[in-house]
Amino acid sequence: MMQAYAALRTAAPDHLILYRVGEFYEILGPDAQAVSRALGLQLTRRRQRDAADVPMCGIPAGSAEGMIARLLSAGHKVAVSEQPVLAGGERPLQRLTPSTSVDGAVLTPNRPNVLAVAFAAGSVVAFAYIDLSTGEAGTLTSSLDGCSPVLARIGPAEILVARWPAGSEALAIAIRGQDAPFSDLSDAAPSEETTSTILKAAYGNHWKEMVQGFSPPELTSLAALLRHVQATTGRLPEAPLPPRRAPIADILEIDAATLRGLDVLSAPSGPTATLLAVMDRTVTAAGARLLTRQLAAPLTKPETIRRRLAMVRFLSTTPAVRVACREALSGMPDALRACGRLAMGKGGPRDLATIRDALHRASQAASTLAEAPDVPQPLAGTGREVGLAAQEGLASLASTLSRALTPSLPADAEAGGFIANGYSHPLDETRSEVTLHATAIEALQVRYSAETGVKALKIRSNAVIGWHVEIPATQAKALGSRFVLRQGLASTTRYSSPDLDKLAGALEEAKERAIRLERAAFEFLRRDVLEKRGSIARVCHAAAALDLVCGLAQAAAEHLWVEPELDESSDLDIEDGRHPIAEPLLEVQGRAFEPNGCQMDQAGRLWLLTGPNMAGKSTYLRQVALIVLMAQVGSFVPAKRARIGVVDKLFSRIGAADDLAAGRSTFMAEMLETAAILNQATPRSLVILDEVGRGTSTHDGLAIAQAVMEQLHTIGCRTLFSTHYHELADAADAMPYAICMAMDASAGRHGAVFSYRLMAGRAGRSYGLKVAALAGLPRSVLLRAAELLAQHTGEAAEPFPLN
């Protein structure tokens, strides 16, 4: 066993090996220690005759599914080694990973679960991705420098590399920035012939039509991805949805570092302090996943954005329609993931019911829209797509599922009892036989009790000896010779009889036949669903789009946001803008947010922002970037008025941290991010930079900051550049398209009181000692700092409160 276990660890590296022994899965060595910590299991030891004891823990087979789900949810890969089907045969091995799981206990309902493969071909990187839980798959290509925004758009839960680029770290830097596990594929990238074989196996004889227009690197990455899925799960998805070749154009490029710096999808203080949490008013899991994807890939085509804004505007101004649509959608279960489970052979009767209920709810939502007056064309088109659920093919499927399924359903088809009476005539007849034989056994019990005079006589069944006659041991003599002793216990004695054996055999045979018929009915319904999977997905995607715009309208109504204007200019004209995340958090504390505008055009496309700490510089920078991002998602925005010249790329560098795994200091991480911005920004980009150069010495940092500012001024992109280097204001004054702005700081009763108000000009002082005093630095330290400041600057320090 130890040798077999070691071989499995070699065959499935980086996996936790669960080795089936009877009714337990045993886990040994380092795997046992990891599983023990993750699941809180008792760690024991397996004794060895000629070697040291080996750490061990065990999982009961009956509890394995839930415990494996917990391991996968914690990010572990698991390999399950089952006992051989035939004595002496090979042990089946099933590999499970978080990114290939379709188990609802592992998945987060409102977040995608995407596996991505990267394949470098010269200066191009092809990415293939798949979410097995929904069947959505596709490819993207990018240059080496553009890998990060493409990966951020995919949002992978795991990244595999089929081939690294030669002589470039760009892909490695981009992957490391995703905060997702990554590794090399164990097999070499597939050849052209192997690629064709894999794609034909996955998509059938018409695979070439399904991938028409895909480049050779994209096909290679897609084949490598599908081969990994088959090797890991043991199968390819049935009835796969056609892969999409996602275009790069018309999408705002935004990398993972910017998404993190702006707290778009995640935040250090938790998921409630994110833009996603503020904007998410969706009522379906598919709608929430769509919003997540949209926030990572906003739009850049004004006409497309205006169409979405028109839908949000209509739903904002017609609350009755919005409420009715949301009520209809709120009961719509996740049919995309139900289809995903059925396609991977993991589904059950409840997944069939999910699809039935989803189609009914979609029909209701479509009817609500169809009955509303003056619906804008884009929204009416979405309603028609949702309404496909009520058309012949899907309506017939929903009707069939309604007739076929019982009200109370088991999770597993093997349990039986989920097909309703009246759906299958052979099954109904077989169930009648089961009832007839069960009734006959009941009658036989009455007869035996009367004939023997033993009132306590019972006919029972168990897994060990099957059907039997059971009487108290003290009355065993009352039975005649026709009864054959099967089992004697202290208090009871068990017998069989020819009549009982005949009836029991007929009953069990009928039960087995009923189970086989139910399995066949389930398989028929499963195949019927998968044959219509494309149409079901079309309805679900349209319902998610409807949920998205309804949610955006709901958020706009709750937060009093306004509709932005989008155009092709290079202007940003935001009046009384507010930070979408900070404002509701302050309102909870009973505080008001100080609004600030941003009037930026080509004549003043670079703003140098100075001011003390705590005055709101970073908040203001994020505020402007988030308003632009929201507008290009097609959402209303927190402002009195906003006109946005569409942005092609959004860059943010606010704060930095060590990348210890890559051996990079804070300053190196800062410089890498800044270099990416300078190398990729265009005149249509928006760049927000906070405190460039603070990670090194004062003179080095000042020189780097000024050079970076000058380069951004030359590129011509819209830039908000925050700094503590007041000397940069002189340089900005000499630039024709730069403007100096400052955060106001005014004196109050308690020392420095920051109004968080933006004003033209430059900050006169840093107010560092005031902030230090407010933070509670010891009096002796403050006095010494004031003395040193006077020595360095030749000026007396401004009075500050002493604690």
N, C-alpha and C positions, 0 to 999 in steps of 0.2 A: 504493500500500500504506500509506503513512504517513497519508493521508487516511482510509482505511478503518479503520486502527488507532485514530486519534483519534475517529472516530465510534463505535467499539466502547467506548472509554473513557467516552464520554458516555452510551451506552446502558446500560452496566453500571458505574456509579460504585462506588468502593470495592472493585472486583474487580481481581485480577491477570489481565491479558489474555494468553492463550496463542493465538498466531495460526499456524495450520497452513500451512506452506510445504513441499510435498513430504514428505520423511520427517522433518521437524523441526517443532517448535513454536517460533516466534520470540517473544521477549519484549523489549519496547523501552522506553526511557526510564526513568522512576522505577520502573516495574514490574520492569524487568531488574535494577535495583540491589537491590530487595527480594528477588527470587527468587534472585539470586546469593548474597546473604547467607544466605538460609534453606536453600539446598541445597548451598552450597559450590561453585557453578559458576564457571567462568572468565568474567569480564566482558569482552566485546569491544565493538566499535563498528561501527555501520552508517554508511558514508560517504554524505553528502548532497552533491548538486551545488551547490546554492545556499544551503545552510544549514549550521549546525554539525553535527558528527558526533553521532549518537544512541547512548547506551549500549545494548548488546544482549547477550543470552545466549540459548542454545537448549537445548531438551530433545528428544532423539530420540523419535520417535513410539513406538518399541517400549518405551521406559522411562517413558512419560508417566504411565501409571496409578499406578505406585508413587510417582513424584515428586509428582503431584497429591495423592495421599494424605498425603504428608509436609507439603505446604503447608497442607492442610485441618487436619491434626493440630496445626499450629502456630497455628491460628486465622485463617488467611487465607481470603478468598473468592476463588474462581477462576472466570473465564469462558473457556470453550474455544471458539474460532472455527475450525470445520472448513472444508475446501475445499468449494466448491459440488459438489453431486451431478451437475448438468448444467453444461456450459460456459456461462458468462455468468449463471448463476443466483445466488440469494442464498446467502451463507455461513451455514450453521446455527450457532447460538450456544447453548451449554449453560452455564447458571450453576450453580456448585457452591458450597455453603457448609457449614461444619462442622455446623450444626444440621439440614441437610436431607440429609446424606450417610447412606447405608446400607452403605457400604463397611466391611468388617471391619477393614481396615488403618487406618481413621480412628477408628473407635469404640473406646471403652474398654469391655471386656466387662461389668464389674461396675458401671458407672455409666450412668444414663439419659442420653439425648441429646435434650433437649426444646426445642422451639421454641415460644415464647409470644407472643401478641399481646394488647395492652391497648387497651381502648376505653372512654373515659370518657363517661358519660351523666349529666349533672347531678352529684349527690353520690355516684353509684355508679360503680364501675369493673368492667367485665366482662373476664375473662381467658379466652382460649381457648388450648389447648396441644395439641401433638401430638409424639409420638416416632415419626418415620417408620420407624425401625429395627425397631420392634415393632408399630406400628399403633395404639398406645394413644393416645386423644385424649379431650378433655373440656373443660369450662368451669367456672369459679368466679367468683363475684361477691364484692365487698367494698365497704365504705365507703372513703372516701379515707384515713382514718386507719388502716384495716386492711390496706392494700395490702402492706406489708412481710411480715407472716407468710404471706399468701396466696402471694406470689411465692416465699418460702422453701420453702413446701410444694411448689410446682411444680418448683423447682430448675432453672430454665431455663439452657440453654447459650447462648441468644440471645433477646433481647427486642425486639419490634417494637411501635411505638406507632401505632395507627390514629387515635386522637384523644386529645389531652391535655386534662385538666380546665381549665376557665377559672377563673382567680383562685386557684389552689392549687398549691403545690409538693410536695404530699404524694406524688403518684405519682412525680415526678422524684427525690425523696429516696429513696423505696423502691427504685426501679430502680437508682439509683446505688449503693445498699447491697448489691446482689446480686453484685457482682464478676463480671458477665457483660456481653458486648458488647451494645449497644442502639442503635437507630436508628429514625427515622420510616419508616413505609411510604411508598413513592413515590406510590402511588395514594390518592385520597380514600377514606374509609370507604364501603363499598357501601351503596346505597340499599336500601329494603325489597324492591323488585322484583329488583334484582341479587342480593341475599342469597338469595332464593328460587331464582333461576336457578342460582347456584353450589351451593347445598345439594342441589338436585335432580341436578345433574351429578355430585356427589360420592357421594350416597347412594341415587340411583335414585328411582323413582316413589313409593316409600313413605317418603320422607325425613321427612315430617311426623310419622309415627309414631315415627321414630327420635329426633327432637328434641322430643318432646312434653314440655311442662313447662318448656322453656327460655324465658327471658325475651328480649324483643326485643334488648337490648344483648348478651346472650350469643350470639344467633344472628348478630348483626352481626359480632362479634369472630371467631366461628367461620368465617363466610364470608370475612372478610378474611384469615384465616390460610390457608384452603384456596386462595384466589386467589393468595396469595404462593407457596405450594407449587407450584401449577401453573405460575406464571410462572418460577419458579426451576428446577424440575426438568423442565419440559416436559410434565408429566402429573400426574394425580391417582392415588392408590393404588387398585388394584383390590381388590374385595371388602373394603371398609373395615370395621373393627370399629365398632360403634355408639359414638358419643361418650357419655361419662359426665358427668352433671351432678353434680359432686362437692359434697356438702354441707359447710357450714362448721361446723355444730353437731357436737358429740361429738368434736371434734379440738382438742387442745391448741395454742393459738396461740403460735408461737415465731418470732421474726424472724431475719433473716440475721445481724445483729450479735450476737445472743445465741448463735446456733449457732457463730459464729466465736469469740466470747469464751470459750465452754465447750469449744472444740476438739472439737466433735461430729463434723464431717465433714472438717475440715481443721485443720491446726495449723502455726504458724510453723516448728517444728522438723521437719516432714515428716509424711507420711501414717501412719507407724507410731505417732505420738504422739497418736492420735485415739481417741475413744470408738468410732467405727466399726471401727477396727482391732482394738480390744480385744474387741469383741462379735462380730465377723464370723467365724463358723465355718461359713458356708454352703459348699456344695460345687457349686452351680450358679450361673451368671451371673445368671439370673432371680431366684434367691433373694437374691443379694447386692444387686441393684438394689432389690428389695422392702425389704430392711433399710434401705438408704439412704433410701428414701421414708418408712419408718416413723419413723426417727429425726428427720426433719424435720416429722413430723405425728403425734405420739403421741396416744393415745386419752384420752378424759375420762369415758367411761361405765364405772362400776365393773364392771357385769355383763359387758360386752364384754371388759374387761381380765382379769377372773377366768376367762373361758372360755379365753383364750390361756394364762394361767398354769396352768390345769388340764392343757393339752396339754404344756407345758414340764415340769410336775411329773411327769406319767406317763413322759415320755421320759427324765427325769433318773433316775427310780427303776427303769427297765427298760433298762439299757444295751444288752442284747442286741437289743431292738427298735430302739433308736436307731442302733446300729451297722449293723444290716441295712438300715434305711431310707437311711442316709447312703451305704452302699455301692451301693445300687441307684440313688440319685440322682446319685452322683458321675460316672457315665458318661453322664448325660443331657445331650446338647448343647443349644444355644440355638435351639429351634424357633421361638420368637417372632421372633427376628431373621432366621431363615431365611425365614419367611413374609413378613417385611417386605421382604426383597430380592426375593422372587418377585413380590410385589404391585407393586413399583416397576419391574419389568422388568429387574432387575439380577441375578437369581438364576441359578444353574446347577445341574448335576447333583448337586454336593455338598450343596446346600441341600435337595434332595429326600431325600438320604441322611440328613441331619440330622434331618428330620422323622420318617423311618422309625425311626431309632435312638432318638429321644426318646420316641416312642410305646411302643417295646419296654421301655425303662427305666421309664417311668411305670407300665406294667402290672406290672413286677416290684415296684416300691415299693408299689403298691396291694395286691398279693398278700401282701407282708410284713405290712402293717397288718391285713389281713383275717384273717390267721392268728393274730395276737396276742390273748391273752385280756384282758378287762377294759379295753378301750380306751375312754377317755372319749368321750362323744357328739360333742363338737366335732371331735375328732381323727378319729373314725370317719367323720364327714361329709366331712372333707377327703379321707380315703382313698377314699371313694366317688366324689368328683369326679375324683381322679387316675385311678381305675379306669375312667372313661369311655374311656380309651385302649384298653381290651380289649373294649369293646362293639362291636356289629356294624359301624357306619359307619367308625370309626377303625381297628378291627382289620382290616377289609377293605382300607382304604387302606394300612396298614402292610404287609399281605401283598402287595398289588399292587406297592408300591415295592420290596419284597424280591425279587420275581420279575423286576422290570423292570430293575434296576440291576446293573451289573457290580461286582466287588469293588474295582477300582481306577478312580477317577473323575477326569475332567478338571475344571478349575474352570469352563470355558466350554462351553456346549452346542454351540457352533460347531465344537469340536474333534472331535466324534463319538467313536464307540467306547465309549459308556457304557451303551447298551441291551443287556441280556443276551440271549443266544441263547435262543429258546423263548418269548419274550414276544410278539413280533410276527411272524406268519407271513409277510407280505409282505417284511418286513425280512430275515428268515432266507433267503427265496428270493433276494433281491437280493444278499445277502452270498455266497450260493452261486455266483451268477453272477460276482461279483467274483473269487472264488477260482478259478472255472473259467477265466475270461479270463486271470488272472495265471498260472495253470498253463500255459495255451496259449502265453503269451509266453515262459515258461521253456523250453517244448518247442521253440518257434521258434528260440530262441538256440542250443540244442543242434543243431538241424537246420542252421542257417546255418553254424555252426562246422564241422560235418562236411562240408557241401557246398563251402565255400570253403577248407577246410584251415587256417583261421586259428584256432588254439586260444585266442588272446587276445581273440577277438571277444566283446563283451558287448552286451546290450540294456539301456539305461538310460533314465532320465527326469530332466529338470530343468525349472525354471520358465521358461526362455527358449525352448527349441525343442521341449519335450515329449519324447515317446518317440523313441528313435533307436538306430541300430546304431553302436557305437563300436569302432574297431580302431586299432592302431598306424599312424601315418602311413606307415611304411616298407612296409606290406603292403596299401596301398590298391588296388594293381593286381589283387589277388586277387579283388576283388568284380566281379561282372558288371554288365551294363547295367540290370538290374532295380533296382539301388540308386541312389538320387538323393542327390547330395551336399547336405548341409545346412550343415555348418560344418567348416572346416579350421583346425586348431590346429598348433602347432609339433610336438607329440609324438603327437597323435591326430587322426583324421578321423572325422566323424560323418555318417551317412547315414539316409535313410528308405527304406521299401519299401512296396508296396501291401498285402502281407500284414500287416506290422507296423501300418500305419496303420489297417487294418480292426479288428485285435484291440485296439489302443490306444484307438480310438474307443469300442468296445464296453465296454472296461474303465472308461474315464473316465465314460461315461454311467451305468454301473452304480454306480460310486462316488458320483456326484452324486445318483443316485436313493436310495442308501442314506443319504446325509447328509440329504436331504429327509425321508425316512421317520423318521430319528432325531429331527430337529427337530420333526416332527409328533408323535412319541411324547412328547417332552419337553413340548411345549405341552399335550398332553392330560393328562399327569401334573400339570403346573403348575396347570391349571384345576381338576383334581380336588382338589388340595390347597387351592386358594383357595376352592372351594365349601364345604369343611369347615373353613375358617379359624376361624370362631367356636368350633367344638367343640375345635379344636386349642388355641386360646388359653385356653379354659376349663380344659383339662387342664394346660396350662403354668402358669397362674396358681395352680391348686390345688397343683401340684408345688412351685412357689416358696414357697407358704405352708407346706407340709410341711417344706421345706428350712429355712425361717426358724425354725420352732419347734424342729426338730432342732438347728439351730445354736445357738439360745439355750440349749437343754438342755446341749449340749456345752460351751459357754462357762461355764455355771453349775457343771458338774462340774469343769472345769479350774481355776476360780478360787475354788471353795468359796463361791459366792454362796448366798443364802437367798431363799426365796419371800416377797415382801412382802404385806402385807394392804392392801387398798384399800377406802375407804369414802367417804361423802359429807360427812364432818366437815371442819373447818378446822384439823385437827391435823397436826403432823409429829412422829412419835415414832420416831426412829432411834437404835438402840443400837449403839455401837461401829461407826459407819459408816467406810468407807474410800474413798479416791479411786480410782475404777476405772482411771484412766490412770496415775496416779503410782505406785500400789502395785506393778504388775508391772515398771515401769521401775526402781524401787528394789530389787526382788528380784534383778534382773539384776546390780546392783551389790553384792549381798550385804547390803543394808540392809533393816530392817523399817520398815513404815509405822505411825505412831502413830494408832490409831483414835480418833475423837471422835463423840459422839452429838449429837442435836438433838431436844430435847423442847420443842416449840412448840405452844401452844394459844391460844385467844382471850384468855386472861388475860395471855399474854406473847407477843403476835404480832409484835412488833418487837424484834429483838435488835441492840443497838449493840455492835459488836465492836471493841475497841481492842487495842493491842499493837504491839511493835516490828516493823520490817521484818525479813524472814527468819524470822519466827515462825510463818508458815503461815496468815495470815488469808485471803489470796486462794485458797489451796488449799482451805481449809475451805469457803469460800463456793461454790466450784465443786463441791466434793464433794457438798454437800447438793443443789444443783440437778441434778447428774448422776444421783444416786440417785433423785430424783423422776422425772426424764425416763425413766430405765431402767424404773422400776416401771410407768409409764404406757404404755410400749411393750409391756409384758407380759413383761418379762425378770425373772429373779432379780437380786438386788442385793448389792453388797459391804457387808454389815453382819451383826451378830449377830442382830438383829431389826429389822423396819421395819414401821410402820403409816403409811400415806400417805393423808391426806385429799386427794382428787383436786384438781388444780390446773387452772384453765381457761386461764390465760395465764402464760407463764414469761418473765421479763425479766431480763437481765443487763447490767450496765455495769461492765466491768472493764478499765481502761485505755482509752486513746483515742489516735488518731493524726490528723495533719493530713489533710484532704481537699483536696489542692492543686488538683485538677481543678475543684472547685466553689468554690475560693477561701475555704475554711473553715479556721480555726485549730484546734489541738487543743482549746482550750476551747470553741469554737463546736460542734465535733463532739460533745463531751461534753454540752453543754447540749441539743443536738438530741435525743440519745438519752434524756437524763433527761426532757425535755419529753414525748417519746412515751410513756415509762413513766407519768408522772403523768396524762396525758390518757386512757390506755387501761386502766390497772390497775383491777381489781374486787376486792371482798372475798375472792374465791376465788383470786386470783392469788398467785404467788410472785415476789418481787423480790429480787435480790441486787445491791447497789451497793457499789463499792469506791472510796473516796477521792473522793467528790463534792466539787467546789469546789477541787481542788488546782491547777487550771490558771490561777488568777487570784491576786490579792493575798490575803494571809492574812485580812484582815478581810472582804473580799468573799466569799472562799471559805467562811469559817466561817458567815457569814450565810446564804449560799445553801444550804450543807449542812444547817443547822438547819431552815430553812424547808422544804426537801425532806423531811427526816425527819418533821417535823410533819404535812406533807400526807399522807405515806404512812400515818402513824399514824391520821389521820382517815379515809382510804379504808378502812382495816381489813384490808389485804392482809398476808399473811405476808411479813416483810421481814428480810433480813440486811444490816445497814448497817455496813460496815467504814470506819474513819476513823483519821487521826492527830490529829484535833482533839480533844484530851482534854476541852476545854470542853464538847463535846456531851454528855458523860456527865451533867453537871448538868442539862441540858435533858431527857435521857432519864429521869432519876430523877423528874422532875416529871410524866411522862406515865403515865397509869394502866395502859397495856397494853404498856409498854416494859420491857426488861430489859437491864442492862449485863453484857456478857461480855468476857473478855479471853483472849489467848493467853499462856500462861505463859512467863516468861523467868527462868531461874535461873542463878546464878553457878557457874562451874566452873573447872577448872584453867587453862583457856585463855581466860579472860574470859567474854563472854556466850555461853552455851550454850542454845539454844532447844529446848525439849522438844516443841514442836508440840502441846501439850496445851491443850485448852479448859477454862476455869474461870470460875466466876461472879465478877463484880466488874469493876473497871476497871484498866487498866494504869497504873502509877505514873509511868513514864518512857517516853521514846521510844527510848532506846538507839541513837540515830542515830550518835553518835560511836563507839560500839563497832563498829557495822556498818561505818562508814567506815574504822576502823582495820583491821578484818578484810579489807576490800577493798584495803588497801595504800596509802591516801593518805599523802603525805609527812609526816614527824614535825612539821615546821614548820607545816604546814596544820592538823594535828590540835590542836597546842598553841594556835594562834591561834583556832581554832573554840571550844575550851574556854573561852578567855578571853572571847570575845564572848558565849558562852552565859551565862556568869556575870554579865556586864553586863546582858543583857536580862532574865534571870529573877531575879537577885539570889541565886542559889544556885550553890554550887560544883558543877562537873561531876563526875559519878561516875567513879572511876578506870577507865581503859580501856587495853588493851595498846597499846604504841607499837612500831612497827617500826623 
